[in-house]
Structure formats: C-alpha cells, structure tokens
C-alpha cells in the first residue's frame, strides 16, 4: 500500500477516535506519534525527549480551558537547536489531519526555511509551497497557511490554531508588533481556539509579553502553560560547544544567556542589572532588613522626590515617586494622569513649601506648554530641559544604586527598567530611545538633587509673572 493510502486510512481511524470530543485529543496524539515513529521519512522526525512530548501535550489539551470560550495559549522557551521548529510542524500537521484550520506566522522569511525541511519529513505532507504560495498541503486535510507577519497577512483568514514561531524577534516598538496584535483575532470565532508560541527569548518582544501573561495564568489556574528548556536539557548540545560560543562572543555577554540558557535578556545588553522586584523569591530577606532606613516612625515609606514626564492626552503624563540614599533607590509608586490639576491635588507635590520634598518636571520643546501651565498654577518644581549628557548622567546615578521596585504598583517603570538597552548605533554608551519609556523618563527626573526651588532655563531667568529669579544649576547626585 502506498504512503498516501496509508495516511488517508490512518486519518479516518484518528477522526473516529477523536469524534469531536476534546478529551480524546491526548489519545489521538499518542496514536499519531506512534504513526510517525513507523512512517516518518527521516529518523530525526522519530526521536523525541520526554519533555518535548510533554510540551506538545501541554499545547494540545488542558481540561481547565474550554476552547469554545477561551483560548488555550502556551509558550515554549527553548535553547537554540532545541527542536522547537520540528515539534511545531508535528503539531501543525496533527491539527490539520483533525480537520482544523492552522495558521503559522513568524517575523522573518529566514525562519520559514528551517520549518520547510521538517515538514517534508512528515508522511502526511505531500507538497510544501511555502516560498511561492505560503501553504503546506497534507493528504485529505486543510492547508496550513504559513508566512511572515505582514500587513496583508494578519486578518485575511479565520483559523482554529495560531502558531507563532520565533516571536522573540518581534520587538514591541516595531511595526511587526502591530501586525501581531492584528493577527490574534483570526481565531476569535473558533470553537477550538489554540495559540502556540515557540522561541528563544528576548525582552521587549511579543514572546516576552505573552510569557509574562501566561505566568500569571499559571498562578491563577495552578497548571502549566509555559516550558523552559536551556541547553542542559538536551543531550546533543555539549558544554564544550557552549563554552566555545561564550568565548567567541565575549563582547556580547547576553549572547549565551539568550541563545543557550534561554534567559530573557535585553538584546544588545541591558543597562540596568541592579533591580530588585519586591516579592522576588530570590531575595527572601527583602524588604524588611534593608528598607528600615526608609521608614518613618509609623513604619511607612513616604516618597521625597518625584519626576514627571509629559506626553499629551492620548498617552497621558507620568508621575514617579521615589525615596533614595547613596545605596538604594526605592521606587514607591507611579501614576498616569491627563489633568495637570492632579499635581496640585496630591499632598506631596501641592504647594506646601516643604524643603524635604522635591518635584522635577520636563521642560523644553514639546513639553513647554505643559511646563508653562504648571508655572501658572504655581506648582513648586524644578523645570528641567534634558539633553543626552544630563540624561546619561542620571542613568549613571541609577546604575550605581540598587533599584527596589514593586512591579505590580509600578508596572510601566518596571517594564522600562528591565527592557532598557544600549543604543547599538552609538559609539558611546547611550540609552536606546523608544517611544514607550515614560516610566523610566519620569524616574530619571525624580532622581535629582533635593530642594523645591523653581528653576528656569530661559535666557532672562524670569518666571511668567515677570519676577527675576536666581538661576541655580541642577545639583547632580
């Protein structure tokens, strides 16, 4: 009997076993896996570790998730050469022979080439036209639609399963991120909603964003939606190879951590490696023993310095409040607001003349209308126009202190800190500029010298009421 007839006969048996009952999916998968062991066209398509099989099962069925109502979304965080592309093809074909609609997307064309090799080892695949027609065809089954993310391929079809390959290369501040967001609703109407992510990790990416969301779901449901497998979990990647890679990439300390340890790193190198998130189990002694110095008699930590980053009505302005000493910066809270009157309502920054409290707001260029309005309101603040030198000076001050932050109370600032990277296009150390660093910009303003005097950078050194004031340079910490 030829391969086509064998595959068609097996599919009929598999559909009879499945019978549209999702609780039968695991039995169906093991039957399919056994078929691959016997009929796959290459031995590499027959060899699986226990954890690879467990991860595929995790992405197929979870009794807690009713896919008629909500999506079963999972993420595999693997070392390079960990088998993620092969296993995605295994799942993609499994779903289509159950007559499900599968759509596969990745950020770049090169990432499609590897998966085509694996598809051609699957006995159910009789034709792949990934480069020319963006399809993989299986016997008596729906086509797998496979392509890169683009404006024309994010909302044109309906699907049951979305497979996202290597979204650790889909950075949140690029257009690709918008294409990704637009592609997710393709499964909205399905009664079999599945999303599978597989990638090596990087911060400030789609994969990192979804990984963090799935980690929260794991806490909520008490079950597994993610998997992490560094090179040590494989028997085909040796310690000697990894050490050689480390030596060859000594000027990129993040390279091995990302590609082989499968750790979430900032591509190009993180600026801040001095962050402690409250509640982090790696630091069980925090917060009590180290933070008593910040507490008042009531045991409360009150901010002494604030910073404001102006952004306009759509994004909103950001306020970050901190308390700091020579060794620590305690980020106490952040707030997004639109009405500048909010600053006059907050007890810490309303006009009280307290010399121990100090607020700095951004002035110059786009910020001038907002700063002028605060001047009219009489808000006692430092009105500071930033240049790159002053900004990097403040960043240096942040780097030499330990930053303590509650990621739940200050989510934007925490995200900005952990994703801040060096500009790879600059010869000198410089923060990579992005359009979503509002919490970090406000924090940089908050880390200024004490004193609540109003400072102006206009040539005449006069405020809006015509009174000449003494200009005092900003004191650097």
N, C-alpha and C positions, 0 to 999 in steps of 0.2 A: 504493500500500500504506500503511495507517495506521501510526501510531507503535508501537502495541502489537505488531503482527505483525513489524515491522522489528526491534524489540528482542528478541522471542522468537527470531526466526531467528538474530540475531547471537549470542544466548546459546548456542544449540545449537552454532554454529561454535566459540565460545570454549571450551565444555566439551570438544569434540572435540580442540581444540588442547592443552588442559590435561591431559586424560586421567589425572588424579590423579598427575601427575608434577610435583613442586615445581620441578624445574629448568626447567620451561616457563613458570613464573609471569611472568618478565620479558617474554617474547614475548607472553603473554596481555595483560599490562598495556599494552604499546605498541599492541596491536590495539584494546583498549578505549579508550585515549586517542585514537586516530585516529577511533573511532566518535563520541566526544564532540565532537571538532572539527567533525564533519559534522552532528551531530544535537542538540547541546545547545540548550536553549531560551533561552539568553541568551548574548551574546558574552562576558560576564565569566567564563563557565564554559569558555571555549575558549582563554584566554590564560594561559600558564604560562611562568615563567622556567626556565632550565636547572637552577638549584639546587632549585626546587620539585619538579621531576620527579625529580631525583636523590634528594631526601629521601623521596619516596614509594616509589621503588625500594628504598631502604635499609630501609624498613619492611615491604616485601613479601617479600624473599628475601635470605638470606645463606647461601652454600654451607657456611660453617663451622658453622652452627647446624642441628641436626637437630630440627625442631619436634615430632617424635614423643617426644623425650626431654626437651628443654629448650625454654624459651620464647625466641622472637625478640622482644626488647624494645628499643624505640627511643624517642628523645625529640627533639622539635623545639622549640628555644628561639627564638621569633620576636618581632620588634617588633610592636607593635600595628598592625593593618591589614596584616599580612604575608602573609595568605592561609591561615593555618593551619586555620580553620574550614571554608573551602571545600574545601581539599585533604583534610581528614578525611572530608568527605561523599563525595568522589571515591573514596577508599579503601573507605569503608564499603559503598558500592554495588558496587564491584568485587568485594569478598569475597562478598557475598550472591549475586551472579549466578554465582559459582562454587560456590554451594550451601553456603557456610559460615555458621555462626551468629555474628552480630555483636551485641555489647552495648556501648552507648555511655553513659558516665556523666560528669557534671560536678558541681561543688559547688553551684551555684545555678541557679534557674529562668531568670533573665535570659539565661544563657549558652546556653540551648536555643533561644531565639528567633532568634538570628542564623543558626544552622545550618539551621533550617527553610527560610529563604529560599533557601539554597544547594541543599538537597535538591530543592526544586521546580524547579530549573533542570536537573536530571539527567533525561534522557529515559527512563530505566528506572523512575523513581519515578512511580507513578500515584496515590498517596494518602499524605499525611502526617497523622497524628493524634497529634502529639507532646504537645499540651496535654491532650487528653481521654483518649487510650488509650495513650500512650507508645510508639507504633510508627510506623515508616516502611515502606510497602509498595512492593515492586518487582515487576515482571512475572515470574510463574512462579519466584519466589525466596522464600527465608525472609524473615521480617520482621526489620527492625532494631529491637531493643529499646532505647529511648532515654529516659533520665530522670535526675533528680538523684540523688545519693547519699543514701540514707535507710536506716533500719533494716530496712524491708521489701523493699528492692531491692538487696541486696548478696549474697544467696546463694540466690536462688529459682530460678535457671536454670543450665543448662550452656551453654558457649559455646566458640567457636574463637578469636575475636578480641575483645579488650577495648580500647576506645578511651576514653582519659581526656582530656577537654577542659578546659583552664584549671585544672589542679590546682595551679598557683601560688597559688590562693586557698584551698587546703585545708591549713590550718595544723596542724602536728603536735600541738599541745597541745589541739586541739578534738575534739569527738565525731566530726566528719567523718573525721578521720584513722582512727579505729577502723572506721568504715564502709568506708573504702577498703581497709584491710587485710583485712576480711572478704570483700570482693568479688573479690579476686585468685584465690582457688581455683576460681572458676567455670570456668576454662579447664584445670584440673588434669588432667581425663580426656581432653582433646582430643589428637588426633594432628596438630593444626595450630595449635599454641599461638603466638599473637601478642599482644603488648601494645604499644599506640602511645600515647605521651604528646605533647601539644602545648600549649604555654602560654607566656605571658610569665613571667619568672622572679621568684622571691622566696625568700629564705632561710627556714628553719624551716617548710618546706612539703613536701608529698608530692613535688612536682616536683623540688625541690632534692635531696631524699633519693635519688630514683631517678636523677637526673642524676649524682650523685657515684658511685653504684654502677655506672652504665653507663660512666663514665670509667675506672673500674678494669678493667672488662671489655675496654675498648678497648686498654688496656695488655697485658692477658692474651692477647687473641686477635690483636692487631695489625691490627684493622679498625675500621670506623666504625659506632657505634650512636647517635651524637648529632649534632645540627646546630645551629649558632648563626648567626642572621641578624639583625643590627641594621638600623636604618632605611637605612643607606648601601647595603645590598644591594638596595634597592628603587628603582625609578625614579619611583614615584608618591608617595613621601613626600619633601618637599623640605627642604633645610637651613633655609630661612626659616621653615617651619612648626615645625620642632623648636626653633629659637631662640625663637620666639614662645611655645611651650609652656614653655620654660625660664624665660623672663621672668615668665610668668603664675604659675608655681609656684616662685618664688624662695625661698619659705619651706619648701619640700619638696625639698631638694637631691637626694633619691633618686628623684624622680618621673620625670625624663627618663631617668636611668640604667636604671630598671626598664622603663619602657614603650617607649622608643625605642632605647636602646643594648642592651637585652636583657641587662642585667647582673644577677647575683644580688645583691640588696640586702636589707637588713632593712627591712621595711615599717614606716614611722613614723620611720626614721632609726636608723642603727647607733650604739651607744655607743662601740665600740672600732674605730677606724680605724688603729690603731698596732700591728698584728700582723704578725710575720714568721714564716712557716712554714718550718722547716728543709727544704731541698731545693727551695724555690721558685725556679724558674729566673729570675724577675725580679730576684733578688738573688744573682747568681753569686759575689759577694765573701764571702758568709756561708757557713759560720760562722767561718772561721779568723781573719780580720783583726780582727773586732770582739769576739771572745769570749775572746781570750787572757787578758784581765784576770780571767776567772772560773776559769782553770785552775790546778791546783796543780802541783807540780814534776813529777809523773808525766804531766801533760797531761790529767788527768781533771777534770771539773767536778762537785764534790760539793755537794749542797744544804745550806743553812744554816738555812732556815726551812720549816716545814711547817704545814699547816692541815687540820683535819678537819671534815667536815660529816656529822652523824648523820642516818640515815634509817630505821633499823629493818632487820629481817631480810630483808624481801621485796626492797627496792631495794638495801640494803647501804649501809655507810658509805663515805665517800670521803676519801682522803688525797691531797693535792697537795704536792709538794716543789719548792722554788724556791731560787734564789740571785739576789740583786738588788743594784744600786747606784743612784746618783742618776739614771742614764740608761736602764738596762735592767732588765727582769725576765725571768730565764731560767727557764721552766717545765720542770723536768728530768724529772719523772715523775708519774704518777697511779696510784692503786691503789684498787680496790674490795674491801672486806672485810666480813665479818659478825662475826667473833670479835674482841672488843676486845683479847684477848691478843696479837693481831697487832702492836699498837703496842709491846708490851714485847719482842717478838722482833726488831723492826727495830733495827739497831745505832745508827742516828742518833737514835732517839727513846727508846731504853731508858735507864734511869737511869744516867747517866754523869757528871752534874754539869758538863758542858762549857758554859761561858758563851757560846760562839760558836754554839751550836745552840739553836733556839727553836721550840717547837711550840705552836700555839693551837688549841683545840677550842671548839665552840659549846656554850654553856650556856643555861639558862633554858627554861621552858615544856616542850615535848615532849622537849627534849634533857637535862633534869635527870637522869633515871635513868642515861643513858649517862655523863654527866659525873661523877655520883657514883660510878659503878663505877670509872672511871679514877682518881678520887681514892683510893678504897680500894686500888687497885693501886699507888699511889704514882707514877703517871706524872707527871713534872715538866713541866707545861704551863700555859699561860695559859688560864683558863676564862672565856671572854668571851661575855656575853649581848649580842646585837646589837639595835640599833634602826635605823630608817631613816636617821637622821643619820650614825651611825657607818658604816653600810654605804655610803652615798653618799660619805663622806669617803674610805673605802678605794678606791672606784671612781675617785674623782678622782686618787688616787695612782697607780692603774693607768693611767689615761689620759695622765698626764704622762710616762710612761716608755714605751719601746718594748718590746713583749712578744715574746719569742722562744720558740717552742714547736715541738716535733716532733709533728705531728698524728697520726702513727702510734703514738707512745708515749703520747700524752695525747689520745685521740680525744674523750672526753666534754668535757674542758676546752676543747679547740679548738672543738668544736661550740658550746658555750655562749658562748664569747667572740665568735665570728663571728655568732651569732644574737641577741646581747643587744640589746634595743631600749628606747627611752624609752617610758614609760607615757603613752599618748595621752590618758588621762583625768585626768592630773595637771597642774596649772598650773605646778608647779615641776619641774625636771629630776629624774626618778625612774626607776629601773630597773623595767621591766615584770616583774611577778612571775609566774613559771611554776613548774610542779611538776617540771621536769627540769633545773634549773640546779645540780646537785650539784657538778660540777667547778668551776664559777665560784664557788659559795659556799665551797668548800674553798680555792680560790685567794685569795679575799678574806681568809679567815682567815690564810692563810700570809703575807700582806703586812702584817706587824705589826712593832712595834719589837723590837729584839734583847733577849735576856735570857730565861732559862728559869724565872723565878720563878713560883710558883703564885699566881694571883690569884682572889679570890672576890668575888662581888657580894652575898653575904648580909649582912644588917644587922649581925650581930655580928662579922663579919670573922673567923670561926673555921672551921678545917677540920673534917673529920668525926672527927678524933681528939681534938677538944677544945682544941687548942692555938690560941691567938690569934696571928694573923699580921698583918704590916703590909700594909695595902692600898695598892698603888701603881697609880695610873691608867695605862691603856694609853698608851704613847708612840706618837703618830702620826708617820708618816714625814715 
